[in-house]
Amino acid sequence: MDYEQQKELYYLYAIPESKKIIREAFKCVAKIDFNKPHTPLLLTSGSNDKLIPASLNYTNYKKYAIDNSVTDYIEFKIHTHLVFGVPAWREEADVILHWLQGLK
């Protein structure tokens, strides 16, 4: 994206207090039992994501990938953190829809 498009999307979608939201996830109230069976879970990432790197999403995927639970991971090459508002959103939506349809 060029700078003007980045700036426009930032002012349109950025949440001023979003850092506080992320910090809350690391408090003791946010304990996750990764070994507990769960509903189907698809973790996605963008290889150019500067906010949450693909490696972090992949690490989370590995933690959730337990026996008897459907867990998948898809990394979208050259995509960023922002899914909507950019032309690539349709590609990601189509892949996710295909994944969901495979759960039947």
LINHU-V722690 format. One record per pair of residues at least 6 apart in sequence whose ideal C-beta (glycine too) atoms are under 7 Angstrom apart, sorted by the first residue. I is the first residue (numbers start at 1). J is the second residue. D is the distance in Angstrom with one decimal. If there is no record, write none. Layout:
BEGIN
[[I | J | D] [I | J | D]]
END
This chain:
BEGIN
[[1 | 86 | 6.6] [9 | 82 | 6.2] [9 | 85 | 4.9] [13 | 85 | 6.9] [34 | 63 | 4.4] [34 | 64 | 5.8] [35 | 66 | 5.9] [37 | 68 | 5.8] [37 | 69 | 5.2] [38 | 64 | 6.9] [38 | 69 | 5.3] [40 | 70 | 4.0] [40 | 103 | 5.5] [41 | 64 | 5.7] [41 | 71 | 4.9] [42 | 72 | 5.0] [42 | 74 | 6.8] [42 | 96 | 6.6] [42 | 99 | 5.4] [43 | 57 | 5.2] [43 | 60 | 6.0] [43 | 61 | 4.6] [43 | 73 | 5.0] [44 | 74 | 5.0] [44 | 76 | 6.6] [44 | 92 | 6.9] [45 | 54 | 3.9] [45 | 57 | 3.8] [45 | 58 | 6.9] [45 | 75 | 5.0] [46 | 54 | 6.7] [46 | 76 | 5.1] [46 | 79 | 3.3] [46 | 80 | 5.0] [46 | 81 | 6.2] [47 | 54 | 5.3] [47 | 75 | 5.8] [47 | 76 | 6.9] [47 | 77 | 5.0] [47 | 78 | 6.0] [47 | 79 | 6.6] [48 | 78 | 5.6] [48 | 79 | 6.2] [48 | 80 | 4.9] [49 | 80 | 5.5] [49 | 81 | 4.4] [50 | 81 | 6.9] [51 | 81 | 4.4] [52 | 81 | 6.3] [54 | 75 | 5.1] [58 | 73 | 6.0] [61 | 71 | 6.5] [61 | 73 | 3.9] [64 | 71 | 4.8] [65 | 71 | 4.5] [70 | 103 | 6.9] [72 | 99 | 6.5] [74 | 95 | 6.1] [76 | 92 | 5.8] [79 | 88 | 5.5] [79 | 92 | 6.9] [83 | 89 | 5.4] [83 | 92 | 5.7]]
END
